[in-house]
Amino acid sequence: MTQPHILIIDDEENLRHMLSVMLRKQGFITDTAASGAEGLEKLGHQAYDFILSDIRMPGMDGREFLRQALARGITAPVIMMTAYGAVDTAVACMQAGAYDFISKPFKRDEIVIVLKKAEERERLKEENRRLRSEIRGSNSFYSLIGRNPAMLELYDRIHRVAHLKTTVLVLGESGTGKELVARAIHADSGRAEKPFVAVNCGALPETLLESELFGHVRGAFTGAVSEKAGLFEQADTGTLFLDEVGEMPASLQVKLLRVLQEGEVRRVGGATTRSVDVRVVSATSRNLELDVADGRFREDLFFRLNVFTLTIPPLRDRLDDLPMLTEHLLHECAARIGRTTTPHLKPEGLRQLMAHTWPGNVRELENVIERGLVLCDGELLDESCLPLSGDHDLTADDSDLSIKKAERTMEHDLIRKALARTGGNRTHAARLLEISHRALLYKLKEYGLE
């Protein structure tokens, strides 16, 4: 690794010497200047990684040096040194563009700590520049596919938050890839080698979900024949992904809030708590703000989960990504179902996919492609191999004014869209449609949608 080069500007020769010796021992290459003017002259001939400048100097002081250095486009972090009691001046320098300041007299460790922080900031800035460059030249970010501007912004936001322990709320319609986003956060973080544990909060009944999340002790309930560690304990030092967190029952919302606040879990039926170090990423396709307003979701838990939000664009808003998504899914699905070769998509087939509204998003596209690979035996996929659920337009033919027929058409479409939005979960679809589960099963059979 290249040694960082630092310029020390101070009118006191003894201080310049002391700082040079100390920083060389810390691995820095040092240059010195006795005044702001001399410092500017050296900047004209040499690039520096860091600049350490006194504020009070005869002739050109530190503030003027800072102003002229920034005007020349100098990007190296500038750390100001100021006498005790002149903090206001140092703060003004920071407002003008200085990175930080230290007060004289200072301990040797102080200046090393400030420089190490500046080094880390520069490293992260360079890493972000590298990431943006890679994203611009690539079609993917971990398992996420796409170069639409909204996706590039999503990749950047994932990278910004990945290395922190901040709780993240992933928002997006059903089928957009919320778990892929959670996995990307985990893979891009310092926890990448630790466990990634996922649970769908809407797929389990309340009693089972509580035991899954927090574990239980022997005898806690009928069937609890032995102790069991919950998912929080299993994800210790790693990441826990709570999918469809908006479906969590109110009683468990309280317990989840307590774990997030205290970093401790108590197994069902247990008397002691266990500390856990877990990064929590949650996701929902619901509008949690409306659920909070309606009293279905705790406001304090919402604020705890919603520290940093990532929103995934629906497929219909990034159709420019559809060709590369289709190509990726063709290879992935062909390998999954055991095809030895991957067919190519004919232009007519791609035009048909581009014209679809994709209410089920990428999951629906994946299902369509997999069905197409099953239906097509050749090396080319055309529109006949890609069965799409058409969007009925009630205004397309106004010669038939039957209300009964229109109601059936609309009901058929609403059921299909509810199933697509919930990924085929009939219980959730019935809730969206505001009908009973039994009524939905009857209508599925009636319309041939089973």
N, C-alpha and C positions, 0 to 999 in steps of 0.2 A: 504494500500500500504506500502511495506517495506521501512524504512528510508534508504536513501543512506549513505554509509560509506566512509569517506574521510580521507586520510592521508596527514598531513601538515608537510613539511620538511623545516626547516629554522634554521639557527644558532642563530637568535635573539629571545630570550625568550619572550620579550614583544610582538613581532609580532605574534609568535605562539599563545600566549594567546588571543590576540585581534581577530585573525582569528577564533580560536576555539569558542569563545563566540558568535561572529557574525554568524558563520555558524550553530551553534546549534540552534540559534533563527530561522534560515531558514529551520530547519527540518533535518539537517545533523547529523549523528553520527561522532564525530571527534576523531582522534588519532594524536599524534605529534611525531616528531623525530628531534633531534638537528643537524643531519648530514646525508649525503648521505648513509654512512655505516650503521647507525642506521635505516635509512629508509628501506634499503635492508633487514636488519635483521627482521624488522616487517613484510615485505612482505612475508617472509618465514613462518610466523605463522598465518597470517590473510589475507583474500581476501578483497580488497577495490574496490569500484565503481569508485572512482576518486582519483587522486594524485595531490597535489599542492606542487611544489618544487621550492626553490630558486636556482638560477644558481651559484652565487658566494658564496661559503662556504669553510672554511678551510678543509684540508684533501681531501676527495672525493667531488668534486664539482657536480653541477646539471647535467652537460653534461655527466660525467662519471656514475653518478647514472642512468640517462636515458638509457645509452648504456647497462649497466648491467641488468637493469630491463627488457628491451626489449629482451635481450638475454635469460632471464629466461622464456620468454613467457608471460609476464604480458600484459594483454589486456585492463586494465583500462585506460581511457584517462588521459594523464599527461599534466598538465598546468604549464608552467614555469613562475617564477617571476624574473624580471631583473631590475637592476637600470637604470634610464633614461640615454640614450646615448649608451647603450649596446644592441641596437635592433638587430644588425647584428648577435650577438651571439645567441639571442633568435630565430631568423629566421633559423639559422643553426640547432638549436635544433628541430624546426618544420620539417625541411628537414630530420632530423634523425629519426623522428617518434613521436614527441610531438604533442598534439592536438592543443594547442594555447599558447599564452603568454600574460602577462600583465606587464606594466611598473610601477615601484615604483617611487614616491609615487602614490598610486592609491586610488580612491574613493571606498567606501564600495560597492556601487551599481555596480561598474565595475566587481568585481570578482563574484558577484551573477549572473550577466547577462551572463558571460562566462560559469559559471557552469550550468545555466539553458539551455544554448545552447548545452552544452555537454550532459546534461540529455536527451534533445530532440533527439540528434543524436543517442544516445544509444537506446532510445525507438524505433526509426525508424529501426535501425539495427536489433533489436530483432523482430520487427514486420515483417521485410523482411525474417528473418530466419523462423519465424512461418509460414508465407505464403508459403515459399518454401517447408516446411515440409508438409503442408496441401495439396499443389498441388501434391507432390509426392505420397500422399496416397489417392488422389481423381481422379475421371475421368472428373471433370468439374470445370469451373471457371465462376461463375454466370451462364449464359445460354449457354456458350461455352462448347462444349463437345470434349474431346480428351486428350490423354497423350503422343502423339508423341512429340519428343524433340523440334520440331519447335513450337508446341502449348504451351509447358511448358515455352519456352523462350518468347512467345507472352504474356502469363499470367504475367510473371515477369515484362515485359516492361510496360504493362498496369498498374500494381500496382505502378511502379516507377513514372509514370507521372500523375496518377489519382488525387493526392492531390494538384497538381500545376494548375495554370491557363493557362499554355502553350497551344498554339494551336496545334492540332494533325491532321496529315493527315493519313488516313487509306487507304492502297493500297491492292488491291486484285481483282481477276477475279470476274465476275458476279456470284452470288450464293454462295460465300464463307462465307458470314455472316458479312458484314461490319457494318450493323446497330447493330448487336449483340455486336460487339466490342465497338462501341460508347456507347451503353447502359451499358456495363461492366465498361467503364471508369467513366460514370456518377454514377453508383451504388457504385463504390469503392471510390468515392470522398466525400469531405465534402459537396457537393451539392446534395447528394442522395435524400434528402427530398424536394428538389426544383424541378421546372418543367424540364422535358426533352421534347424538341420539335424537330420534324424531318420534313424535306422537301426534296423532290426529285427535284433537280434543272433542270433535263432534262424532267420532266413530265408536266411542265407548260409553256405556251407561255410567251414571254418576259414581256408584259404589266401586266399580271396576277401575274407573279413571283415577279415583283418589288413591287406590292401592298401587296403580301403575306409576303414578307420579311420585308418591312419597314412601312407598313400601309398606310393609306391615310386619307385626310380630306374630309369633305363633299363638294361635287361639284368638286372634283379634276378631274373627268372624267365622262362620261355618265354612269349612274348606281350607282355612289357613292353618295347614298342618306343620308348616315350618316358617322361619323368618325369611323375608324377601326384601332385598334392597330395591328402592324405587328408582325411577329414571333420573331423578336429580342426583342420586348417589352414583349411579352408573355413568353419568356425564361429568363427574367431578374432574376438574382441571380442563374440561373440554367444553363443548357447546350443546345446549339442549334446544331443539326446535319444536315450538308449540304451534302446530298447524291448526287453523280454524279456531284460534283462541277465543273468538267471539261466541262460540258455542258452549263455552265452559259454564257449568251451573254456578249459581250465585254463591253457594256454600263453599265451593272450591276456589272461587275467586278470592275469598278472604284468606284462605290458606296459601295461595300462590303469592299474594301481596306480602304476607309475612315472611315467606322464604326470600323474596326479592329484597326486602328491607333488612333482614337480619342475617342472611347467608347461612341459615340453619334449617334443617328439616326434622320433622318428628314423624316416625313411622306410625301408621294407623294402629291404635291400641298400645303404643309405646309411651314411656314416661320420660325418656331422655331425648335430647336433640343431638344432631350430628352436623358439624360444619361442612359446607360444600363450597367449592370455588367453581361456579358454573357461569358461562356466558349464555344468556338467554336471548334467542331470536324467536319472535312470534310472528304469525301471519294470519290474515283474515281476508275474506272477500266481502265481509259485511261493512257497513258504515258504523264504526264504533261510536262516533260522536252522536249519531242519532240514537244508538242503543243506550248511551249514557243519558241522553235527554229523556228517553222513555223509561229509564230505570231498569233496563235489562242488563246493564254492564256497569260495574263500579267505576266512579270517576277517578278515585285515587289510584286504582289499578291501571286505568287507561293512561294516566299521566306517567306512571312508572314504566309502562311498556313502550310508550310513545316518545321516548327521549330522542330517537333518531328514526326518521321514516324513509323507507325506500318504496317507491311506487313503480310497478312494472307496467309498461304500456300494453294495451291489448293488441292482438295480432292485426286487427283491422286498421290500427293507427300506424303500423309499420310494415305495410305490404311490400315495401322495397326490400325487406329482409326475407320475403317468402321464397325466392328462388334458392338462396343459400341454405335456408332452413330445410327446404324440400330435399335438396341434394344430400344434406347431412342425415336427414331422417331415412332417406332411401337406403343408404349404406347401413345405418344402425338397425333398421327393421329387417333388412335382408339377412344380416348376420344373426339377429335374434331368432328368426323363424327357420334358419338353416338353409337359406338359398346360397348356392355356391357362387353365383354371379349377381351383380346388381343391375337391374334394368335401367335404362335411361328414360327420362320423361319427355314425351313429344311436346312440341310447342303448343299444340291444341290443348293438351292436358294442363300445361302450366297456365294458359289463358283462362281455363275453367277454374283453376284454383285461385287465381288472382281476382276473379269476379265474385267469389264467395264472400259472405260477411263474417264467417268464422266466429259464431257465438261461443263455441267451446275452445277457442284460441289454439295454442300450439298442441294441446292434448288432442283436440279434434283433428288437427292436421295429421298428427301421428297416427291416429286411428284410421283415417282415410287412406293414408299411404300404406299402412300394414294390410288393410283389406284389399287395396289395389294389388299388392304383391301376391296375395293369396289368389286373387281372381285372374291375374295375368301370368301366362306361362312363358311368354316370349321375352325378348330383350328390350322391348319398347313398351312404355306405359302410355296409353292414350286416354281420352276422356271417358271411353266406355269402361275403363278399369277403375275409375275414380267415382264411386257412388257418393254423391253429396245430397244432403237433406236440403231441398229447395226452400227458399223463403216465399211463402204464399203472399200474393198481393191481392187484397180484397177489391181493389179498384181496377184490376186488370180487365175484368169483364163485367160491365154494369148491366148486361142483359138479364142476368139472374139476380133478382132482388130478394131472394128467399132469406129471411132473417135466420131461420133454423140452420140452413146450410152455412151461412156466414158465421154463426156462432160455433158450429162444429169445426170449421176451418180455423177459426181463431183459437179455440180450445186446444185443438191438435198442436198448433204452433206454440202456444204458451207452455204446454206440457213438455214438448220437445226442447224448448229453450231452457226451461227450469232444470231438466235432466242434464243438459249440456253444462249449465252453469254450476251444478253441484257435482259434476263428474260422475253422474249416474246414481248418486245417493238418493234413493226414493223417499226416505224419511225427510231429508232436507228439502227435496223438491216439493213434497206435499206442504211443507211449512211455507215455502215461497208462494205457492199457489193458493194458500189459505184454504185447503181442503184436507179432509182426513186421509190418513195413510190408506185405509180400506177403499175410500173413494178413488184414490189415485190408481190403486191396483186394478180396480174395475175398469177405469178409463183406458189404462194401458192395454188391457185385453181388448177393449172395444175398438180402439184405433190401431191395433196391431203393432204397438210400440214396445212389446215385452222384450 
